[in-house]
Amino acid sequence: MIQDLRKALRFFIASFFISVGALHFLRTKSFERIIPKFLEYKKELVYISGVFEILGGIGLLLPFSRKWAGKGLVALLLAVFPANINMAVNKIDFGFIPRKVLWWRLPIQFVLIGLVRWVSR
């Protein structure tokens, strides 16, 4: 039963990362807006993070890469955390995320990190 839950959740999380990664290429400007001002090469950072989200999502689905994909996604979630803080602090409109939930996303990111770790075992 636990393995079935882990497998279903792994598929859901992988699909989430692949979809969000694709959005980095479809809604690049939205992602560029949330990157803190002190960082340069915003478009490149959006593309790089999108590629790694897609690769991480695919990697979760493949048994031989699952462990490393999980580690990579955790690192990515930590790396993009400053952008999420910036988004909440500056109330940056992202389009499809209501402003009133921006602060809730911050602790949820750590729940997501825990779930990624669990499904990548």
The first five atom37 places (N, CA, C, CB, O) and aatype in JSON, in Angstrom:
{
  "aatype": [12, 9, 5, 3, 10, 1, 11, 0, 10, 1, 13, 13, 9, 0, 15, 13, 13, 9, 15, 19, 7, 0, 10, 8, 13, 10, 1, 16, 11, 15, 13, 6, 1, 9, 9, 14, 11, 13, 10, 6, 18, 11, 11, 6, 10, 19, 18, 9, 15, 7, 19, 13, 6, 9, 10, 7, 7, 9, 7, 10, 10, 10, 14, 13, 15, 1, 11, 17, 0, 7, 11, 7, 10, 19, 0, 10, 10, 10, 0, 19, 13, 14, 0, 2, 9, 2, 12, 0, 19, 2, 11, 9, 3, 13, 7, 13, 9, 14, 1, 11, 19, 10, 17, 17, 1, 10, 14, 9, 5, 13, 19, 10, 9, 7, 10, 19, 1, 17, 19, 15, 1],
  "atom_mask": [
    [1, 1, 1, 1, 1],
    [1, 1, 1, 1, 1],
    [1, 1, 1, 1, 1],
    [1, 1, 1, 1, 1],
    [1, 1, 1, 1, 1],
    [1, 1, 1, 1, 1],
    [1, 1, 1, 1, 1],
    [1, 1, 1, 1, 1],
    [1, 1, 1, 1, 1],
    [1, 1, 1, 1, 1],
    [1, 1, 1, 1, 1],
    [1, 1, 1, 1, 1],
    [1, 1, 1, 1, 1],
    [1, 1, 1, 1, 1],
    [1, 1, 1, 1, 1],
    [1, 1, 1, 1, 1],
    [1, 1, 1, 1, 1],
    [1, 1, 1, 1, 1],
    [1, 1, 1, 1, 1],
    [1, 1, 1, 1, 1],
    [1, 1, 1, 0, 1],
    [1, 1, 1, 1, 1],
    [1, 1, 1, 1, 1],
    [1, 1, 1, 1, 1],
    [1, 1, 1, 1, 1],
    [1, 1, 1, 1, 1],
    [1, 1, 1, 1, 1],
    [1, 1, 1, 1, 1],
    [1, 1, 1, 1, 1],
    [1, 1, 1, 1, 1],
    [1, 1, 1, 1, 1],
    [1, 1, 1, 1, 1],
    [1, 1, 1, 1, 1],
    [1, 1, 1, 1, 1],
    [1, 1, 1, 1, 1],
    [1, 1, 1, 1, 1],
    [1, 1, 1, 1, 1],
    [1, 1, 1, 1, 1],
    [1, 1, 1, 1, 1],
    [1, 1, 1, 1, 1],
    [1, 1, 1, 1, 1],
    [1, 1, 1, 1, 1],
    [1, 1, 1, 1, 1],
    [1, 1, 1, 1, 1],
    [1, 1, 1, 1, 1],
    [1, 1, 1, 1, 1],
    [1, 1, 1, 1, 1],
    [1, 1, 1, 1, 1],
    [1, 1, 1, 1, 1],
    [1, 1, 1, 0, 1],
    [1, 1, 1, 1, 1],
    [1, 1, 1, 1, 1],
    [1, 1, 1, 1, 1],
    [1, 1, 1, 1, 1],
    [1, 1, 1, 1, 1],
    [1, 1, 1, 0, 1],
    [1, 1, 1, 0, 1],
    [1, 1, 1, 1, 1],
    [1, 1, 1, 0, 1],
    [1, 1, 1, 1, 1],
    [1, 1, 1, 1, 1],
    [1, 1, 1, 1, 1],
    [1, 1, 1, 1, 1],
    [1, 1, 1, 1, 1],
    [1, 1, 1, 1, 1],
    [1, 1, 1, 1, 1],
    [1, 1, 1, 1, 1],
    [1, 1, 1, 1, 1],
    [1, 1, 1, 1, 1],
    [1, 1, 1, 0, 1],
    [1, 1, 1, 1, 1],
    [1, 1, 1, 0, 1],
    [1, 1, 1, 1, 1],
    [1, 1, 1, 1, 1],
    [1, 1, 1, 1, 1],
    [1, 1, 1, 1, 1],
    [1, 1, 1, 1, 1],
    [1, 1, 1, 1, 1],
    [1, 1, 1, 1, 1],
    [1, 1, 1, 1, 1],
    [1, 1, 1, 1, 1],
    [1, 1, 1, 1, 1],
    [1, 1, 1, 1, 1],
    [1, 1, 1, 1, 1],
    [1, 1, 1, 1, 1],
    [1, 1, 1, 1, 1],
    [1, 1, 1, 1, 1],
    [1, 1, 1, 1, 1],
    [1, 1, 1, 1, 1],
    [1, 1, 1, 1, 1],
    [1, 1, 1, 1, 1],
    [1, 1, 1, 1, 1],
    [1, 1, 1, 1, 1],
    [1, 1, 1, 1, 1],
    [1, 1, 1, 0, 1],
    [1, 1, 1, 1, 1],
    [1, 1, 1, 1, 1],
    [1, 1, 1, 1, 1],
    [1, 1, 1, 1, 1],
    [1, 1, 1, 1, 1],
    [1, 1, 1, 1, 1],
    [1, 1, 1, 1, 1],
    [1, 1, 1, 1, 1],
    [1, 1, 1, 1, 1],
    [1, 1, 1, 1, 1],
    [1, 1, 1, 1, 1],
    [1, 1, 1, 1, 1],
    [1, 1, 1, 1, 1],
    [1, 1, 1, 1, 1],
    [1, 1, 1, 1, 1],
    [1, 1, 1, 1, 1],
    [1, 1, 1, 1, 1],
    [1, 1, 1, 1, 1],
    [1, 1, 1, 0, 1],
    [1, 1, 1, 1, 1],
    [1, 1, 1, 1, 1],
    [1, 1, 1, 1, 1],
    [1, 1, 1, 1, 1],
    [1, 1, 1, 1, 1],
    [1, 1, 1, 1, 1],
    [1, 1, 1, 1, 1]
  ],
  "atom_positions": [
    [[0.82, -1.19, 0.0], [0.0, 0.0, 0.0], [0.87, 1.27, 0.0], [-0.94, -0.01, 1.21], [0.62, 2.19, -0.78]],
    [[1.88, 1.32, 0.86], [2.77, 2.47, 0.9], [3.51, 2.61, -0.43], [3.78, 2.35, 2.07], [3.69, 3.71, -0.94]],
    [[3.93, 1.47, -0.98], [4.64, 1.52, -2.27], [3.74, 2.04, -3.38], [5.18, 0.13, -2.64], [4.19, 2.76, -4.28]],
    [[2.46, 1.67, -3.33], [1.52, 2.17, -4.33], [1.34, 3.68, -4.2], [0.16, 1.46, -4.19], [1.28, 4.4, -5.2]],
    [[1.25, 4.16, -2.96], [1.13, 5.59, -2.72], [2.38, 6.32, -3.21], [0.89, 5.87, -1.23], [2.29, 7.36, -3.85]],
    [[3.54, 5.75, -2.89], [4.8, 6.37, -3.32], [4.88, 6.42, -4.84], [6.0, 5.59, -2.75], [5.3, 7.42, -5.41]],
    [[4.48, 5.35, -5.5], [4.52, 5.29, -6.96], [3.57, 6.32, -7.58], [4.16, 3.88, -7.45], [3.94, 7.0, -8.53]],
    [[2.36, 6.43, -7.05], [1.38, 7.4, -7.57], [1.86, 8.83, -7.33], [0.0, 7.19, -6.9], [1.76, 9.68, -8.21]],
    [[2.38, 9.07, -6.14], [2.88, 10.4, -5.82], [4.11, 10.75, -6.65], [3.2, 10.49, -4.33], [4.3, 11.9, -7.05]],
    [[4.95, 9.76, -6.91], [6.13, 9.96, -7.76], [5.7, 10.41, -9.15], [6.98, 8.67, -7.85], [6.27, 11.33, -9.72]],
    [[4.69, 9.75, -9.7], [4.19, 10.12, -11.03], [3.62, 11.53, -11.02], [3.13, 9.12, -11.5], [3.85, 12.31, -11.94]],
    [[2.86, 11.86, -9.98], [2.27, 13.19, -9.86], [3.36, 14.26, -9.76], [1.34, 13.27, -8.63], [3.29, 15.27, -10.46]],
    [[4.35, 14.05, -8.9], [5.42, 15.02, -8.71], [6.26, 15.15, -9.98], [6.31, 14.62, -7.51], [6.64, 16.26, -10.37]],
    [[6.54, 14.04, -10.63], [7.29, 14.08, -11.89], [6.52, 14.88, -12.94], [7.57, 12.64, -12.41], [7.1, 15.72, -13.63]],
    [[5.23, 14.63, -13.03], [4.39, 15.38, -13.98], [4.37, 16.86, -13.65], [2.96, 14.82, -13.99], [4.4, 17.71, -14.55]],
    [[4.32, 17.18, -12.36], [4.34, 18.57, -11.92], [5.62, 19.26, -12.38], [4.21, 18.65, -10.39], [5.57, 20.34, -12.96]],
    [[6.77, 18.64, -12.12], [8.05, 19.26, -12.49], [8.21, 19.37, -14.0], [9.2, 18.47, -11.91], [8.73, 20.38, -14.49]],
    [[7.79, 18.37, -14.73], [7.87, 18.44, -16.19], [6.99, 19.57, -16.71], [7.46, 17.08, -16.83], [7.4, 20.32, -17.6]],
    [[5.79, 19.7, -16.17], [4.86, 20.75, -16.6], [5.38, 22.14, -16.25], [3.48, 20.54, -15.98], [5.38, 23.05, -17.09]],
    [[5.82, 22.31, -15.01], [6.33, 23.62, -14.59], [7.61, 23.95, -15.35], [6.59, 23.64, -13.06], [7.84, 25.1, -15.72]],
    [[8.43, 22.94, -15.59], [9.64, 23.17, -16.39], [9.3, 23.66, -17.78], [0.0, 0.0, 0.0], [9.95, 24.56, -18.3]],
    [[8.28, 23.08, -18.38], [7.85, 23.52, -19.71], [7.33, 24.96, -19.67], [6.75, 22.59, -20.27], [7.53, 25.72, -20.62]],
    [[6.67, 25.33, -18.58], [6.18, 26.7, -18.45], [7.31, 27.72, -18.46], [5.37, 26.85, -17.17], [7.1, 28.87, -18.83]],
    [[8.5, 27.31, -18.04], [9.65, 28.22, -18.07], [9.94, 28.7, -19.5], [10.9, 27.53, -17.47], [10.48, 29.79, -19.7]],
    [[9.59, 27.89, -20.47], [9.81, 28.24, -21.87], [8.59, 28.92, -22.5], [10.18, 26.99, -22.67], [8.71, 29.65, -23.48]],
    [[7.43, 28.66, -21.93], [6.19, 29.22, -22.46], [5.84, 30.56, -21.83], [5.06, 28.26, -22.27], [5.2, 31.4, -22.47]],
    [[6.25, 30.76, -20.58], [5.94, 32.0, -19.83], [7.21, 32.57, -19.23], [4.88, 31.73, -18.72], [7.25, 32.91, -18.04]],
    [[8.23, 32.66, -20.02], [9.56, 33.07, -19.57], [9.52, 34.4, -18.82], [10.5, 33.18, -20.76], [10.14, 34.52, -17.76]],
    [[8.82, 35.37, -19.34], [8.77, 36.71, -18.7], [8.21, 36.63, -17.28], [7.92, 37.67, -19.55], [8.69, 37.33, -16.39]],
    [[7.22, 35.79, -17.06], [6.65, 35.64, -15.71], [7.72, 35.16, -14.73], [5.46, 34.66, -15.72], [7.82, 35.66, -13.61]],
    [[8.5, 34.19, -15.17], [9.55, 33.66, -14.29], [10.69, 34.67, -14.11], [10.1, 32.34, -14.87], [11.27, 34.75, -13.03]],
    [[10.99, 35.42, -15.15], [12.05, 36.43, -15.05], [11.69, 37.48, -13.99], [12.27, 37.11, -16.41], [12.57, 37.95, -13.27]],
    [[10.41, 37.83, -13.89], [9.98, 38.87, -12.94], [10.22, 38.48, -11.49], [8.51, 39.17, -13.14], [10.42, 39.36, -10.65]],
    [[10.22, 37.2, -11.18], [10.35, 36.82, -9.76], [11.8, 36.64, -9.33], [9.59, 35.54, -9.51], [12.07, 36.49, -8.14]],
    [[12.73, 36.66, -10.26], [14.15, 36.51, -9.91], [14.61, 37.8, -9.22], [15.03, 36.21, -11.19], [14.36, 38.89, -9.73]],
    [[15.27, 37.67, -8.07], [15.74, 38.87, -7.36], [16.59, 39.76, -8.26], [16.55, 38.47, -6.13], [17.31, 39.29, -9.14]],
    [[16.49, 41.06, -8.03], [17.15, 42.07, -8.88], [18.66, 41.92, -8.93], [16.81, 43.44, -8.38], [19.28, 42.26, -9.94]],
    [[19.27, 41.42, -7.85], [20.74, 41.34, -7.82], [21.3, 40.24, -8.73], [21.2, 41.09, -6.4], [22.5, 40.2, -8.97]],
    [[20.45, 39.36, -9.24], [20.92, 38.31, -10.14], [20.83, 38.77, -11.59], [20.09, 37.02, -9.95], [19.85, 39.39, -12.0]],
    [[21.85, 38.47, -12.33], [21.89, 38.81, -13.75], [21.48, 37.6, -14.59], [23.3, 39.3, -14.17], [21.24, 36.52, -14.05]],
    [[21.4, 37.8, -15.88], [21.1, 36.72, -16.83], [19.78, 36.01, -16.49], [22.25, 35.69, -16.85], [19.71, 34.79, -16.44]],
    [[18.76, 36.8, -16.26], [17.48, 36.27, -15.81], [16.89, 35.24, -16.79], [16.5, 37.4, -15.62], [16.46, 34.16, -16.38]],
    [[16.87, 35.58, -18.07], [16.3, 34.65, -19.05], [17.06, 33.32, -19.05], [16.33, 35.28, -20.46], [16.46, 32.25, -19.11]],
    [[18.38, 33.39, -18.97], [19.2, 32.18, -18.95], [18.92, 31.35, -17.7], [20.69, 32.54, -19.03], [18.84, 30.12, -17.76]],
    [[18.76, 32.04, -16.56], [18.44, 31.32, -15.32], [17.09, 30.64, -15.4], [18.47, 32.28, -14.13], [16.91, 29.53, -14.9]],
    [[16.13, 31.3, -16.03], [14.8, 30.7, -16.21], [14.91, 29.45, -17.09], [13.81, 31.71, -16.84], [14.34, 28.41, -16.76]],
    [[15.63, 29.57, -18.19], [15.78, 28.41, -19.08], [16.52, 27.26, -18.4], [16.52, 28.82, -20.36], [16.12, 26.1, -18.51]],
    [[17.6, 27.58, -17.7], [18.38, 26.54, -17.02], [17.53, 25.83, -15.98], [19.64, 27.15, -16.36], [17.53, 24.6, -15.91]],
    [[16.8, 26.6, -15.17], [15.97, 25.96, -14.14], [14.86, 25.15, -14.79], [15.38, 27.02, -13.18], [14.48, 24.09, -14.27]],
    [[14.32, 25.63, -15.91], [13.29, 24.86, -16.61], [13.81, 23.54, -17.13], [0.0, 0.0, 0.0], [13.13, 22.51, -17.03]],
    [[15.0, 23.56, -17.7], [15.62, 22.32, -18.2], [15.81, 21.33, -17.05], [16.98, 22.61, -18.89], [15.5, 20.15, -17.17]],
    [[16.32, 21.84, -15.92], [16.57, 20.93, -14.8], [15.28, 20.43, -14.16], [17.41, 21.63, -13.75], [15.25, 19.32, -13.64]],
    [[14.22, 21.22, -14.2], [12.93, 20.72, -13.7], [12.42, 19.59, -14.59], [11.89, 21.87, -13.63], [11.95, 18.57, -14.1]],
    [[12.52, 19.78, -15.9], [12.07, 18.74, -16.83], [12.93, 17.47, -16.67], [12.14, 19.25, -18.29], [12.39, 16.37, -16.57]],
    [[14.24, 17.64, -16.64], [15.13, 16.47, -16.48], [14.9, 15.78, -15.14], [16.6, 16.9, -16.59], [14.9, 14.55, -15.06]],
    [[14.7, 16.58, -14.08], [14.43, 15.99, -12.77], [13.13, 15.21, -12.75], [0.0, 0.0, 0.0], [13.06, 14.12, -12.18]],
    [[12.1, 15.76, -13.38], [10.82, 15.06, -13.44], [10.94, 13.74, -14.2], [0.0, 0.0, 0.0], [10.42, 12.71, -13.76]],
    [[11.62, 13.78, -15.33], [11.83, 12.54, -16.1], [12.68, 11.57, -15.3], [12.51, 12.85, -17.47], [12.4, 10.37, -15.26]],
    [[13.72, 12.09, -14.66], [14.6, 11.25, -13.86], [13.9, 10.53, -12.73], [0.0, 0.0, 0.0], [14.28, 9.41, -12.38]],
    [[12.88, 11.15, -12.14], [12.12, 10.48, -11.08], [11.39, 9.24, -11.59], [11.11, 11.45, -10.46], [11.15, 8.3, -10.84]],
    [[11.04, 9.26, -12.85], [10.29, 8.14, -13.42], [11.16, 6.94, -13.79], [9.54, 8.61, -14.65], [10.65, 5.84, -13.99]],
    [[12.46, 7.15, -13.88], [13.37, 6.1, -14.31], [14.12, 5.55, -13.1], [14.37, 6.63, -15.38], [14.81, 6.3, -12.41]],
    [[14.0, 4.25, -12.83], [14.62, 3.68, -11.63], [16.12, 3.95, -11.5], [14.39, 2.21, -11.61], [16.6, 4.2, -10.39]],
    [[16.87, 3.92, -12.59], [18.32, 4.07, -12.5], [18.74, 5.51, -12.17], [18.96, 3.65, -13.8], [19.85, 5.73, -11.7]],
    [[17.86, 6.48, -12.41], [18.22, 7.88, -12.16], [17.42, 8.51, -11.02], [18.03, 8.68, -13.41], [17.64, 9.67, -10.68]],
    [[16.5, 7.77, -10.46], [15.55, 8.31, -9.48], [16.25, 8.98, -8.29], [14.65, 7.2, -8.97], [15.89, 10.09, -7.9]],
    [[17.23, 8.29, -7.73], [17.92, 8.82, -6.54], [18.6, 10.16, -6.85], [18.96, 7.8, -6.03], [18.47, 11.11, -6.08]],
    [[19.31, 10.23, -7.98], [20.04, 11.44, -8.34], [19.09, 12.55, -8.79], [21.05, 11.15, -9.44], [19.34, 13.73, -8.54]],
    [[18.0, 12.16, -9.43], [16.99, 13.16, -9.83], [16.39, 13.8, -8.58], [15.87, 12.5, -10.69], [16.17, 15.01, -8.55]],
    [[16.12, 13.0, -7.57], [15.59, 13.54, -6.32], [16.55, 14.52, -5.68], [0.0, 0.0, 0.0], [16.14, 15.59, -5.23]],
    [[17.82, 14.16, -5.63], [18.83, 15.06, -5.06], [18.91, 16.36, -5.87], [20.21, 14.38, -5.02], [19.0, 17.44, -5.31]],
    [[18.86, 16.23, -7.17], [18.91, 17.41, -8.03], [17.7, 18.31, -7.86], [0.0, 0.0, 0.0], [17.83, 19.54, -7.83]],
    [[16.52, 17.71, -7.73], [15.31, 18.51, -7.55], [15.3, 19.21, -6.19], [14.07, 17.63, -7.69], [14.85, 20.35, -6.09]],
    [[15.8, 18.54, -5.16], [15.91, 19.19, -3.85], [16.85, 20.39, -3.95], [16.42, 18.18, -2.77], [16.54, 21.47, -3.44]],
    [[17.99, 20.21, -4.6], [18.94, 21.32, -4.78], [18.28, 22.45, -5.57], [20.23, 20.83, -5.51], [18.45, 23.63, -5.24]],
    [[17.53, 22.11, -6.59], [16.85, 23.12, -7.4], [15.81, 23.87, -6.57], [16.19, 22.47, -8.63], [15.71, 25.1, -6.66]],
    [[15.03, 23.14, -5.78], [14.02, 23.79, -4.94], [14.66, 24.76, -3.95], [13.21, 22.74, -4.18], [14.11, 25.82, -3.67]],
    [[15.81, 24.4, -3.43], [16.52, 25.31, -2.53], [17.1, 26.5, -3.29], [17.65, 24.56, -1.79], [17.1, 27.62, -2.78]],
    [[17.57, 26.26, -4.5], [18.17, 27.33, -5.3], [17.14, 28.37, -5.73], [18.85, 26.74, -6.52], [17.46, 29.56, -5.83]],
    [[15.91, 27.95, -5.99], [14.89, 28.89, -6.44], [14.12, 29.52, -5.29], [13.92, 28.2, -7.38], [13.27, 30.39, -5.5]],
    [[14.41, 29.09, -4.07], [13.69, 29.62, -2.91], [13.82, 31.14, -2.79], [14.22, 28.98, -1.64], [12.83, 31.8, -2.46]],
    [[14.99, 31.74, -3.05], [15.06, 33.21, -3.0], [14.09, 33.89, -3.98], [16.48, 33.66, -3.3], [13.57, 34.97, -3.68]],
    [[13.85, 33.29, -5.12], [12.88, 33.86, -6.06], [11.48, 33.81, -5.47], [12.93, 33.11, -7.42], [10.69, 34.74, -5.66]],
    [[11.16, 32.74, -4.76], [9.84, 32.63, -4.14], [9.69, 33.64, -3.0], [9.61, 31.21, -3.62], [8.61, 34.21, -2.8]],
    [[10.77, 33.85, -2.25], [10.73, 34.87, -1.2], [10.54, 36.24, -1.84], [12.04, 34.83, -0.35], [9.71, 37.03, -1.39]],
    [[11.31, 36.52, -2.88], [11.2, 37.79, -3.59], [9.78, 38.01, -4.09], [12.19, 37.84, -4.77], [9.24, 39.12, -4.01]],
    [[9.18, 36.97, -4.61], [7.83, 37.05, -5.13], [6.83, 37.41, -4.03], [7.43, 35.72, -5.78], [5.94, 38.23, -4.24]],
    [[7.0, 36.8, -2.86], [6.09, 37.05, -1.74], [6.31, 38.45, -1.15], [6.27, 35.98, -0.65], [5.36, 39.19, -0.92]],
    [[7.57, 38.79, -0.9], [7.89, 40.08, -0.27], [7.43, 41.24, -1.14], [9.39, 40.19, 0.0], [6.88, 42.22, -0.63]],
    [[7.67, 41.14, -2.43], [7.35, 42.23, -3.35], [6.0, 42.1, -4.03], [8.41, 42.33, -4.39], [5.65, 42.88, -4.92]],
    [[5.23, 41.09, -3.62], [3.87, 40.87, -4.15], [3.86, 40.89, -5.68], [2.9, 41.94, -3.6], [3.07, 41.6, -6.31]],
    [[4.75, 40.1, -6.26], [4.89, 40.07, -7.71], [3.78, 39.21, -8.31], [6.28, 39.54, -8.13], [3.6, 38.06, -7.93]],
    [[3.07, 39.79, -9.24], [1.99, 39.09, -9.91], [2.58, 38.07, -10.88], [1.06, 40.08, -10.66], [3.34, 38.42, -11.79]],
    [[2.24, 36.82, -10.66], [2.76, 35.75, -11.49], [1.75, 35.29, -12.52], [3.18, 34.57, -10.61], [2.05, 34.48, -13.4]],
    [[0.54, 35.81, -12.4], [-0.49, 35.46, -13.38], [-1.44, 34.4, -12.88], [0.0, 0.0, 0.0], [-2.64, 34.67, -12.73]],
    [[-0.94, 33.21, -12.61], [-1.85, 32.13, -12.21], [-1.73, 31.75, -10.74], [-1.58, 30.92, -13.07], [-2.34, 30.78, -10.31]],
    [[-0.95, 32.5, -9.96], [-0.85, 32.26, -8.52], [-1.41, 33.49, -7.82], [0.64, 31.99, -8.08], [-0.83, 34.57, -7.91]],
    [[-2.54, 33.33, -7.11], [-3.13, 34.49, -6.41], [-2.15, 35.07, -5.38], [-4.44, 34.08, -5.72], [-1.46, 34.32, -4.69]],
    [[-2.1, 36.38, -5.29], [-1.18, 37.05, -4.37], [-1.37, 36.63, -2.92], [-1.33, 38.55, -4.48], [-0.41, 36.57, -2.16]],
    [[-2.61, 36.33, -2.54], [-2.85, 35.99, -1.14], [-2.23, 34.65, -0.74], [-4.34, 35.96, -0.87], [-2.15, 34.35, 0.46]],
    [[-1.8, 33.84, -1.69], [-1.18, 32.55, -1.34], [0.34, 32.56, -1.49], [-1.76, 31.45, -2.2], [1.0, 31.54, -1.27]],
    [[0.91, 33.72, -1.86], [2.35, 33.78, -2.08], [3.14, 33.37, -0.84], [2.75, 35.18, -2.51], [4.15, 32.67, -0.94]],
    [[2.71, 33.81, 0.33], [3.42, 33.47, 1.57], [3.24, 32.0, 1.93], [2.93, 34.36, 2.73], [4.13, 31.39, 2.52]],
    [[2.09, 31.42, 1.58], [1.85, 30.0, 1.87], [2.75, 29.09, 1.06], [0.39, 29.65, 1.6], [3.05, 27.97, 1.46]],
    [[3.18, 29.58, -0.09], [4.06, 28.77, -0.94], [5.4, 28.49, -0.27], [4.3, 29.48, -2.28], [6.02, 27.46, -0.53]],
    [[5.84, 29.39, 0.59], [7.17, 29.23, 1.18], [7.27, 27.97, 2.05], [7.52, 30.46, 2.02], [8.16, 27.15, 1.82]],
    [[6.39, 27.77, 3.04], [6.51, 26.52, 3.81], [6.12, 25.29, 2.99], [5.63, 26.6, 5.05], [6.62, 24.19, 3.24]],
    [[5.24, 25.47, 2.02], [4.84, 24.34, 1.17], [6.04, 23.83, 0.38], [3.7, 24.75, 0.22], [6.12, 22.64, 0.06]],
    [[6.96, 24.73, 0.06], [8.15, 24.31, -0.69], [8.94, 23.27, 0.11], [9.05, 25.53, -1.02], [9.51, 22.34, -0.47]],
    [[8.99, 23.42, 1.44], [9.72, 22.45, 2.26], [8.97, 21.12, 2.35], [9.95, 23.02, 3.66], [9.58, 20.06, 2.47]],
    [[7.65, 21.18, 2.3], [6.86, 19.94, 2.22], [7.17, 19.25, 0.89], [5.32, 20.24, 2.35], [7.34, 18.03, 0.85]],
    [[7.24, 20.02, -0.17], [7.57, 19.46, -1.49], [8.96, 18.82, -1.48], [7.5, 20.54, -2.57], [9.17, 17.76, -2.07]],
    [[9.91, 19.46, -0.81], [11.25, 18.89, -0.68], [11.17, 17.53, 0.01], [12.19, 19.84, 0.1], [11.8, 16.57, -0.44]],
    [[10.41, 17.44, 1.09], [10.25, 16.17, 1.79], [9.61, 15.11, 0.9], [0.0, 0.0, 0.0], [10.01, 13.95, 0.92]],
    [[8.62, 15.5, 0.13], [7.95, 14.54, -0.76], [8.88, 14.07, -1.87], [6.69, 15.17, -1.37], [8.9, 12.89, -2.22]],
    [[9.66, 14.99, -2.42], [10.63, 14.61, -3.47], [11.61, 13.61, -2.89], [11.38, 15.86, -4.03], [11.94, 12.61, -3.53]],
    [[12.09, 13.87, -1.7], [13.04, 12.93, -1.07], [12.4, 11.56, -0.89], [13.52, 13.47, 0.29], [13.05, 10.53, -1.13]],
    [[11.13, 11.53, -0.47], [10.46, 10.28, -0.21], [10.21, 9.48, -1.5], [9.15, 10.53, 0.5], [10.41, 8.27, -1.53]],
    [[9.76, 10.16, -2.55], [9.44, 9.43, -3.78], [10.68, 9.05, -4.58], [8.52, 10.25, -4.64], [10.61, 8.22, -5.48]],
    [[11.82, 9.66, -4.25], [13.04, 9.35, -5.02], [13.84, 8.21, -4.39], [13.92, 10.59, -5.13], [14.91, 7.88, -4.89]],
    [[13.35, 7.63, -3.34], [14.03, 6.48, -2.73], [13.73, 5.21, -3.49], [13.61, 6.32, -1.27], [14.21, 4.14, -3.12]]
  ]
}
